Amino acid sequence: MRLLERKPDGGLVLREFIGRAVPAYAILSHTWGKEEVSFQEADAGIGKDKAGWRKIDFCAKQAGADGLRYIWVDTCCIDKRNAVELSEAINSMFRWYRKAARCYVYLSDVSIDGQHGQSNPVWAVAFRESRWFTRSWTLQELIAPTLVDFFSVEGERLGSKITLEHIIHERTGIAASALRGDTLSNFSIDELMSWAEYRNTTLEEDKSYCLLGIFDVSMPLIYGEGGDRASRRLREEIHKSYKGIHLEQFAIGLNILAFPEAAQFVTRHPELTEMHRLLHGHDTRSSVVIHGLGGIGKTQLAIEYVRLHKEKYTAIFWLNANDEDSLRLSFRGIAQEVLKHHPSNSMLASVDLEGNLDLVVNAVKAWLDIRENTRWLMIYDNYDNPRSPNNFDPSAVDIRSYIAGADHGSIIITTRSANVTQGRRLHIQKLPSVEEGLKILSNTSGRRGIENALVAKLDGLPLALSTAGTYLEHVTTSFSEYLRLYEESWVKLQATSPPLNSYEDRSLYTTWQVTFNRIQQQNAASARLLKLWAYFDRQDLWFALLRHARSADDELIRKLTEDELSFNEAVRLLCEYGLAHTELSRRQLSGPEGYGVHSCVHSWTRFVLNGERDKGLARLALTCVASEVPNTDVDKWWLLQRRLLQHAARYEHLIVDGEVDVEGMEWALHNLGDLYADQGKLAEAEKMYIRALRGKEEALGPDHISTLNTVNNLGLLYAGQGKLAEAEKMYIRALRGYEDALGPDHTSTLNTVNNLGLLYTDQGKLAEAEKMYIRALRGYEDALGLELASSYLPALNTVFAFGDLFSQTDRKDMAKAMYNRALSGYKTVQGPSSKWCSVIEGRLQALQLTPAETKTQRKPTESRTPETKSRL
């Protein structure tokens, strides 16, 4: 390789380098003009008066500015009079551009014309229309180097292929990933060819020769052979590179009829790239197992891979691996295809294709095992019932009996089971972006202006999106109306949706039934868990949430909840079949991570799996959620309550719709009221408390302790809502009831006395409030003793409230005494860094200030003392 070396005086001298001794260099990309400097002129040190010298000089100076001493320019670094050298250079060109430290694109027809740096420069128009984009040789010069910078005729930098990527992609059609350096073998032959389709060369043969590096092949140059012959030779070299030298002996034309009908596909570029990396370019057997939820697009991904890379294999065969009979018939189809293209094949010609299909399978496997037959691809689709130690289905398939034994060839297996191990596993999950879902729904429905709410509901599941699109294609139903029908009439909507050819006889409401049946055979508790899940939210289900179901009459539920290992075993099976998943993105700060199901699967569990509502399971799930609601004195109670909110919201709808029998479950409604109140959802809390109160009044009577507890908490809620009159009624009712049932000095009675004092304070009835505080505090001290009362949280709340009252009535010394007493107690009970310790310290600091300072310098604190709730 020859390079031009830039001397300290600015002169350029040709140097020749061999092998790995080539130093770092910059390389020039340009379009040829009439006065180019030749190799002979550069070697002789002449030609500086020619027009072509300007870009050579630019390249050398720019390289110097970038710290590079050497440059390569095709006009003067190749001796084009030497045919051998020219051929070697053209076959090496792509590699030379790839290894360049920098590539400078000199655009002789683009001038900045004083517009450099503007937001919408005039040169951008000339850039798009530059002759450089029309030349065939510049294709590899754009793709091969890592760093490509574009310069105007004045030598001013316009940008790089990264900063100008959008314009370049639109102008050339080259995939953005290719511009960023993606391996070219990841693209189909047709796509690579398309990038050069509208580019031109001076010599027609160069249309093919300029693509040698793109396809990583070499061949002798025969100028004068004509463009068609050069193109045929290039194709032959490409096919040999991918398919091997024995390609004619084993080439089988692709039988499209053997493939499932392709649905609307949204490119899963990362998955396709990973598949190609795992499957192509290996000397030994390469296998990929595509696994995931039914309807997630596994088959479509395999079809798309074949579409992209079909020319890289001598033969591609599609097999139905749903059961052994289907597999055997698929092998007979393979034998027929081989004989159609190679009728004299002795291995298969002697086999009776209508006879014993096991013999046919063995004959095809023997043909695949031939040492030279290495470039085939076998796709085993729908291998959803794999044989395993805990799968007792007699129709389960052992795919190993249908895989060739030789260590060559490529295999793709699609399955719903994560336990298939005959290759590198690739977990296919829902489409990652709303835009991809919009594209499927738009293309299948033929509509625009799709509402994101519908796409979000279908949550990246291609089967659900395609089903919705085909339904909407021929009806006038709006997107919002479809979403309403989806929520209210799920089964009928799915049953009346047109069938999808690409999913054969499957639909959204049948596709998971077979999987469910297999799960039920392997572990009935797993199946029961999935049914139970319909009555929880679809997200964040964890073992501790279900532990309260241990006393259920249902044997499977008891097995499921007897210990965490049993639960893990059941949920693991659901995850293996893709019906559930761990929620790594929803890791909790409190407690173990949870599990989730796809929104469409959850709809299926609700409307199909539990088509007839199981009120027993519904009550059981409500019991689990309500029993898990923690008191506010539990460590990290807030985070646990946040996890429970979505499950509670599920029950809010079920209760309103009458889908769950809440008779005898008033305690659960009360707890849900507590949950909502603690989380600031006061309207929801009010509904739950009122419903619980009505039920308790009917079942237990108006003066039962449990009824009064709900009355008390409803008073707390009204106080929080600012409904002070309603709150006072609730407190007075609760107080009278506690006094009658428990006595005037019971702690529950005193808790309500304290809360009534807080209410009077809010109403400005300070004298009445003081009476309540005195009664409450004396009562706590009499009932518990002075020492115990000093660490009893409700008593501390009263002391704190007393401090606020004294502060408001300008009794500072008494306020300080109460605050210090409360602070000492809170530090003991809750720790010195607790919220209420900070609040009291702020109150004490404010008492040290003058009245004027208090108004301007008071540290913001909680304005209200803690209330005392009565928990069941």
N, C-alpha and C positions, 0 to 999 in steps of 0.2 A: 504494500500500500504506500502510495506517495503522498506526502503532505508538504504544504508550503510553510516554511519556518520564517517567522518575522524577526528580523535582526534589530538590534538596538537603534540603528540609524533609520529604521522603517523599511528597509529593503526586504524582499521576499526571495527565498531560495528553496528549490525543490529538494526534499530529502526522501529517501526510500527506507521503509521499515518492513521487517519480516516477522511474522508470527506474533508472539505476545509482547514484543518490544515496542509496540505502537504507543506513543505517549498520548495524553489527553489532548483532544482537538475540538475545534468548532467546525461545523459543516454548513455549507451554504445551499439553500433551496431557492430556485429562481426559474424564470422562463428564458429560453435562449433568444438572443437577438442576432443581428447581422454581423456585428463586429465583436465576436468572442475571441478571447485570448487562448490560443491553442497550447498543447503540451510543449511543442517544439519551441514556441516563442517564450513560454515561461522558463523553459530549461536554458534558453539562451539569454534570459534577462531582458527581453525586449517585449514590445506590445503595449507599453504604457500609454501610447497615444490612441489606442483603440477604445471605443465606447464601452466595451466589456470590462475594461480595467477598473472602471468606477466601482462596480459592485465587489470586485476582488479586494480593492483597497478598503472599501467599507467593512468587509468581513474581517480583514486583518486588524483594523483599528478597533472594531467592536470586541473581537476576541481578546485583544490586549486589555481593553477596559474591563473585561470579565476575568482577567488573570490567566489567559490561555496564550500559549506561544505558537501553536500550530493550527492551521486551517486546512480544510479539504474543499476544493471546488471542482465539480465534474468537468468543466470546460478545459482545464489545464493540468489536472492531476492524473489523467488517463491518456495513454498513447493510443488514440483511436485508429491509428494506421496499423496497429498490431492486432490482428483479428483474435488471436489467443488471449491477449491481455484484455481486449474489449469484452470478450465472452466471460472471462473470469470476473471482471469488474461488475458486469451487469448481474451475474449470479451472486455476487457478494454485496451488492449495493444496499439491500435492505439491512443487512447486518452492520454495514458501515454507518448508516444513519442511526441505527439503534444504539450503537456504542458511542456515538458522539456525545461529548459533554454538553454541548449546546447546539441547537440548530437555528440559523437565522434565515427567515424567509424575506427575501428582498423583492418588494413589489414595485416594479419599474413603472406601472401604470396607476399607482396610487400616490397622490400628493396630499400633504397636510394642508397646504394652501392657507396657512395662517389659522387653521381651525383646531390645532392640537389642544386638548384639554377641555374642550367644550362638552357639555352633557350630551348633545346630539350633533356630533361632528359631521361636517360635510363629507369627510373622507370615508365615512361608513358606507355611503352609497357606492363609491368607487371600489371600496374593499369587497363588497358583495359581488360586484361585476368584474372583478379582476380576472385577467386571462389566466392567472396562476391556478384558479379553481377548475379550469377547463382542460388542463394538461394531464395526461395519464401518469407520467412519471412522478408528478408531485403528490400523488395519492400516498405512496409509501413514505415520501418525505414528510408528510403530515403525521402519519400514524406511528412510524417506527421510533422516532426520538422521544425521550421523556420530556425534555424541555424544548419547546418551540416558541420563538418570539417572532413577531411580524413587524417589519419596518417599511416606512414609506420610501419613495425614491430619494428623499432628502436624507435618509438614514435615521429618521426619528422613529422611536419605538411606538407602535400602535397598541400593543397588548400581546398576550400569550394565547396559546390554544386553550388554556383553561379560562382566562378572563373573557375570551371571545367565543367560548364554546357554543353558546346559544346561536350566534350568527353562523358559525361554521356548520353546526348541525343542520340548521335550516337550509343553508346553501348547498350542502353536499349530500345530506341524507345519511351521513355516517353516524352510527350510534354513539351517544355521549360516552358510554362506558368504554368504547374503543378509543375515543380521543383521550380518555384518562388512563389508558394503558392496559385495558382488559385483554387477556390472551385471545388472539384471533381465532384459535381453534374452537373457541366457545360459540362462534358464529357459524351459521350454515354457509355452505359453498355458494348458494344462490345469493345470500345477503352480501357476502364479500364481493361477488361479481357485480352486484348491482351498484356498488359504490364507484365502480370504474365505467359503468355502462355509457355515460354521456360525456366521458372525457376523450380527448383526441391525442394522436401522435402524428408526427410527420411521416414516419414509416409504418405501414399497416401491421407489420409483424410485431412492432413494439407494443401494440395494444395487449398482446399476450406476454411478451418478455418482461414488461414492467410489473407484472403480477407474480413473478417467481418468488420474490421475498414475502409477499402477502400470504402465499400458500405454503411457504417454506419448502419449496421444491427447486430442483436444478435441472437444466437441460441445455444441450448445445444450441447456439444461435445459428440460424440458417437464413440470413437475409436474402430475400428473393423467393422464399417458399410460399409467400402469400399469407394473408391474415387468417383465412379459414384453416389452413393446415397447421399454422402455428397455434391456433386456438384448440384444435383437436389434440395436438401433442401435449399442450398444457393440461387439458382435461385428463388425458391418459396418465400423465405424471401425478396429478392430484389424486386420481383414483388409486394408483399404485401406492402412493404415500399412505393413504388411509386404509385401503383394503388389502394391500399386500400384492406380491407378484403373481399369486395364484388366483387372482380375482375372477378370471374368466372361468376357471374350473368349478368355482363354488358360487358364482353370482346367481342370485335368485331375485327376480323382479318383485317389487313390493305389491302385495295383494291388498288393496285398500278395503275390499269387501270384508276381509277378515278382521278389520278394526272396528271398534264401536264408533258410532257417529259422534263427531266432535261437537261439543257444546261451545257456547260463548266463552272464550278463554281470555283471562287477563294475565299478561306475562308475569310469571313469578321468576324474575331474573336471578335473584340469589339462589333459588332452588335449582334452576336449570344449570346455572354455572357450576354449582356443587356436584350435580349429577354428572356433568361432562367431565369434571375433574376426576371423579371417582371411576368413571366408566371407560374413558378413552385414553389411549396412548400407553397402555400397560402390556407387558409381555406375558403376564399371567392372567388367570380368571379375575374378572372384576364384576362385582354384584352390588346392587343398591336395592334396599327394601324401603319402599315409600309407604309409610303407615300414618293413619290418622282417622278422624271421625268420618263416618259415612256421609257422603255429600260434600266433603271438603274440597274435592277436585283432584284426587289422586290419579284416577284414570286419565283425566284431561291433561294432567301434567305429563304423564307418560306419552300420550299422543303428541303433545307439543314437542317433547324431546325428539321423537321420531321425525316429526315434520322438519325440525331444525337440522338434524344430523343424519338423515336417511342415507345421504350419499357417502357416508363414512363407513358403511357396513356392506359386506357382500350379500348378506341376507338378514331380514328382520321378520320375526314370526310372533304373532299375537296368540296367546293361549288363554282359554277360560279356565281358571283354576278354582272355580267355585265348588266343584266336586270331581271325583275321579272319572266318571263317565264323560263329563265335559272335557277333561284333560285328554283322555284317550282320543276323543273325536278331534280335538285340536291337533294332536300328533298325526292323525290320519290326514288332516288338511295339509300339514307340513309336508308329509310324504308325497301327496299329490302335486304340490307346488314344485318340489324338487324334481319330480319325474317330468313335469311339464317343461321345465327348462333343461333338464339333463335326462332324457328318456333312457339312455343307455346305462344309467347308474346301476351297477350290479348289486349294491347293498339293498336297494329299495325295489328294484324291478322284480326281484324274485319273491317278494312278500305279497301275500294276498291281502290287499287293503280292506277288503270286505269281510275278512275272516277274523282271526284272533287279534284283537287290537293291542294286546300286550306285546305281541311279536312286532307289530308296527312301531310301538313306542321304542322297543329295543333297537330296531333297525335305524330309526331316526337318530337316536342317541349315538349309535355307532358312527353314523355319517358326521354328526357334530364333533365326534372325538378324533376324526382324522387329523393328523399332525399339521397338515398344511391349511386346514379349514379353521382359521383362527379369528376371522373378523365378523362373526355372526352376533346377532343380538336377539335374545329370547325375552319376551315380556309375559310374565305370568300374572294375569289380572284377576282381581277379586279372590285372592287367597285368604278368605276371611274365616275359614274353619280349620285351622292347622291342628294336626294331631299333637297332643301333649299329654303328660301324665295325669292331669286333672280334667282333661276334656273327654268325657265319656260318650260323646256322640259317635255312633258307629259309622256315620258318613264323613267323619273328619278325615282330612287329606294329609298324607305324608309326602310333601313335595319333593323330598330327596329322591324318591323313586322315579321322578320325571325330569331330573337334571343330569345332563351329560357329565361324564366323569373326568374328562381331560381338563388339564389346568390351562384352559384358554377360552376365549369368547367372553361375551358380556351378558349380564342378566339383570332385568328389572322385575321386581315383585311388588305388586300393590296389595295392601292388606289393611284391615281395620285393627289388627292385633299388633301390639308392640312387642310380642314375644317371638316373632319370626326372626330368626338369626342367620338366615342364609345370605347375608350380605351386610354392607354398611347401612345402618338405619338412618333414614331421613324423615323426621317428623314433620308432616304437613299440617299447618294450623290455619286458622281463618285468615282472610285477606287482611293485610296489616293497615290499610288506609281506607278511608271513606271514599276517596276518589276512585279506587278500583271497583268498589261496590256500585258506585254511581255509573261507572262505565258499563258493567254487566247489565244493570237494570235499564239503562238507557238504550243499549243495543238490542236487548231482547224485546223491549216494549215499543221501540221506535219512537219514544217520547223524549222531550227535553224538559228542563225546569223541574227535575225530580227533587222532592223534599228530602232533606238529610235525615228527618225523623224516621222515615220508613227504612232507609238504608241502615241507620243505626240499629233499628229493631232487628233487622235480619242479620246484622253483626258479622259481615264478611263471610257468610256461608254461601258458596256458589250455587248449590242446589236450591236454597231458599230464594236467592236473588233471581235465578233463572225461572223458577216457578212463578214468582210474582210478575216478572216481565212478560211471560207468555200469557198470563191471565189478563194483564192490562193492555196487551197488544190489540185485542179485538173488542174491548168494552170501553164505555165512556167513564167508568169509575175513576174518580180522582185518586191521587196518591194518599191524601188524608182519609178518604173514605175507605180505601183498601186497608189502611192501618187500623181503622175502627173495626172493620170486618175481621181482621186478623186477631184483634183482642177479644171480640165478642162471639164470633162464629168460626173458630179456627178450623174445626174438623170439616164443616160444610164447605168452607172456602177452599180447603186443600182438595176435597173430593171433587169439586166442580172445576178445578184448574185443569187446563189442557195437559195431557201427558207430554213428557219430554222425551224425544227420541233418543237423546244422548244418555238417558238414564233407564232405558228399556222400560220394564214394568214397575220401576220403583217411583215413589213419590215421597214428598216430605213427610207424610204421615204413615208411610210403611217402611221407609228405608232403615229404621233402627229396630224394627220388630225382630228380625232374624237375629241380630246381635243380642238383643235382650233375651231371646229364647236360649241362646247358647250360654249366656251369663247365668241364666236361671239353672241350667243343667250343671254348671260347674260350681256355683255357690249361690244357693237360694237366698242367703242373707244379702248378697250384693244386689240381687234383683229387688228385694224388699226395700233396701236402702234407696234405690232409685225411685221406687214408688213413693216412699216417705218424703223424698226430696221435693216432690211437687208441692208440698205444703210449707216449705221453707223458701226463702229467696234463693235464686240460682247461684249466688256468689257467697263465698266464705262460710262453708259448713265445716265444723271441726268436731273432734270427738267429745270434748267436754260439754258441748252444747247438747249432745244426745244422751249423756249419762243419766239424765233425769227420766229416761224412758225404761230404765232397768226393771221397773215393777209392772211393765205392760203384760197383758195376757198373751200377747203375740209371741210365740216361741222364737221366731226368727229375729224379732226386735230384741228380745232378751239376749240372744246369741250375739247380735251385732254390737250390743252395748255392755257386755259383761266385762270387757277389758279393752284397752287400746289396741292390742295386737289383733283382736278379732275385727275391730273396726278397720284397722289398716289393711287387713286381708281382703275385706269386702270392698273398700274403696279402691284398692290397688287394681282389682280386676276391672272395675269400671274405667279406670285410667288406661289400662292396657288396651281396651277396646275403643278408646277415644271418647267415651261418653262423659267422662269427667276429666278434670285436670287440676294439677296443683296451681295455686295462684301465687307464683313467685313475685309478680308485680304488685301484689297486695299484702306483702309481708307486714305483720302487725308488730307494733311496739309492745303489745301486751298479749301474752298467750301464744299458742302454737299457730303455725300457718294453716290456712283453710284450703278447702277444695271448692271448685266451681264447675258448673256445666254451661254449655253454650246456650244462649237465649232461645234458639229454636228447639234444642233438645228439651229444655225446660218446658216450653209450650207443649211439646209432644207428651211429656210426662203428665202434664196437667189435663190435656184434652183427649189423649188417646190411651195412654197407659192407665190413667185414672179416669176413664170415660164416665164411669159411675162413681160419684164422689164417695170416698171412703171416710166417713165421719170419724171413725175410730182413729185413723191415722192423723186426721186433721186435729183432733183434740190432743193427740199425743204430741204432735209438733208444737202446738200452742203451749202445752205443759212444759216442754223443753225450753222454749224461748222465755216464758214468764218466770220459770224457776231459776234461770241463769241471771236475771236482773240483779246486780249487786247493790248493796247499801253504799252510801257515799263515804263511809269510813273504811272501805276496803281499798287496799293499795291499787292504784291505777284504775279505779272504778270508771273513770270517764272514758278511757279507751275501750274497756270491755263493753260499756253501754253503746259506744259508737258502733261496735261490731254488731250489736243486736238490733240496731235501728232498722236496717233493711228487712230483717226477718219480721220485726214487729209491723212494719208497713205492709207486708204481705198479709198479715192477719187483719189489719184494719179493713182491707177490701173483702176478705173472706167473711168477716163478721157482718159487715154492712150488707153483703149479698146473701147472707143466710146460708153460706156453704159450710159453716162449721157450727155445731150445736154447742152453745156456751152455757147451757144450763148446768149449774154446779161448778162453773169455771169462773165465778165472779172474782175470786182471789187473783186469777191470772189477768183479768181485765184491770184490776186494781194495780197489779205490778207493772203492766204496760203503761198505765197512767203515770206511775212513778218514773218509768223510763223516759217517757216523753217530757215530763215536767223537768226532770234533771237535765235533759238535753235542750231545753229552751223551746220545745215544740208545744206551746201551751194550748193551742186549739185542739190538737190531737189528744193531748192529755185530758182536756175537759170532756171530750167525747167518751174516752175510756172510763173515766171516773163516774160519769153520769150513768153509763150503762152498767158499770159494776154496782153502783149504789142502788139502782132499780132492782137488779137481780138479788142483791143482799136483803133489801127491804122485803121482797116477796118471799125469799127462801128462809131468812133468818129473823126477820122482824126489824123494825126501825131502831130498836135500842140494843141490838146485839153489839158486842165489842167490835167485831169485824166491820159491821156497818158503820159504827162511829169512827173507826180508823179511816174509812174512805171519806166520811163527812169532813174529818179534820184535814185530810190532804186536799180535798176539794176547796176548803177554806184557804189553805196555803196557795193553791193555784189561783184563786180569785184575787188574793192579795197581790200576787205577782203580776196579774193582768191589770191591776189598778181598779178592780171592781170591789171597792172597799165595803160597800153596804152588803153585797152578797157574801163577802168573806166573813163579815161580822155575824151574819145569820148562821153560817156554817159552824163557826167557832162556838157560838153560844149554844147551838144544838148539841155539838160534840161535848162541850163542857158539862152541860146538864146531864147528858147520857152517861158520861164517865163518872160523874159524882154519884149518880143513882146506882150504877152497876159496880163501880170499883171503890167508891169513897172519895172524899175531897182531897186526900193526901196521896193518892196513888200517882206514880210517876207519869202515867199516860194522861191523867187529869192535869197534872202540873205542866206537862208539855203544852197542852192546849191553853192553859193559863198564860204561859210565856208567849205563845203566838198571838193571843188576844192582846197582850201588852204591846207587842210590836205593831199590831194593827192600830191600836189607839194612838200610838206614837205617830204613825203615818197620817192619822186623821187629825193630829194636833191636840188630842185629848190627853195632855201630859199627866194630869192628876190621876185620871183613870188608869193610865199606863203604869204609873208608879205603884198604884195599889196592886195591880196584877203582878208586877215584878217582885214586890215585897212578898206577896203570897206564894209565888212560885219558888223564890229562893229559900224562904223559911221552910216551905214544904220539902224541898230537896234535902235541906240540912237535917230536918227532923226524921225524914224517911231513911236517909243513908248515913247520917252522921257527918260531922264537919269535915273529917279527913277524906272520906270517900266522895263527898260532894265536890271537893276541890279538884277532883280529877274526872268527874262525871260530865260528859260533854254537854247535855242539855242544861245542866246547872251552870257551866261556864258560859254558855250562850246567854243565859239570863244575867249573869254578872257583867258580861260585855254590854248587853242592852242597857243595864243600869248605868254603866259608865257613859254611854251616849246620852242617856236622859239627864244625868247630872251635868254633863257638858252643855247641853242645850239650855238648861235652867241656870247656867253660870255658877254652878257649885264645883269649882275646879278641883279643890282638894279632894272632895268626895269622888269626883270623876277619875282623878289620878289613882286613887286607892282601888277603885273598881277595875280600872284598866290594868294596873299592875297585877292584881289578883287573877284576872282573866288571862293575862299574858303568861304568868307563871304556870297556870294550869294547861294552857294550850301547848306550851313548850314540852310539858311532861307527856301529854296525850298524843300530840301530833308532830312534835319535833320543832326545833327553833326556826326552821326555814319554811314553816307552813304559811299558807296564804293569810290566815287570820292573825298570826303573829306579826306579819308585816303591816297589816291594816292597823292593829292596835299601836304598834310603834309609831306609825304615822299620826295617829290620834294624840299620843303622848307628846310628840314633837310639836304638834299644833298648839297644845295647851301652854307651851313655853313662850309662844309668840304674843306680841301685843295684838289687840283687835285689828289694827290696820294691817299688820304683818300677816295675820291669819288669812285675811282676804286675798292678799297678793302672793303669799309664799306657801300656803298650805299644799302639802304634797297630795296629789290625787290618790284617793283611797276608796275602798268600798263604802258606799253610803249607808248600807244596811247590814245589820248584824245577822248572823246565821239563824235560820228558822229551825225548829225542831220537828222533824217528821216522825210520824208513827208508822213503823213498818210491820207487816204481818210476819 
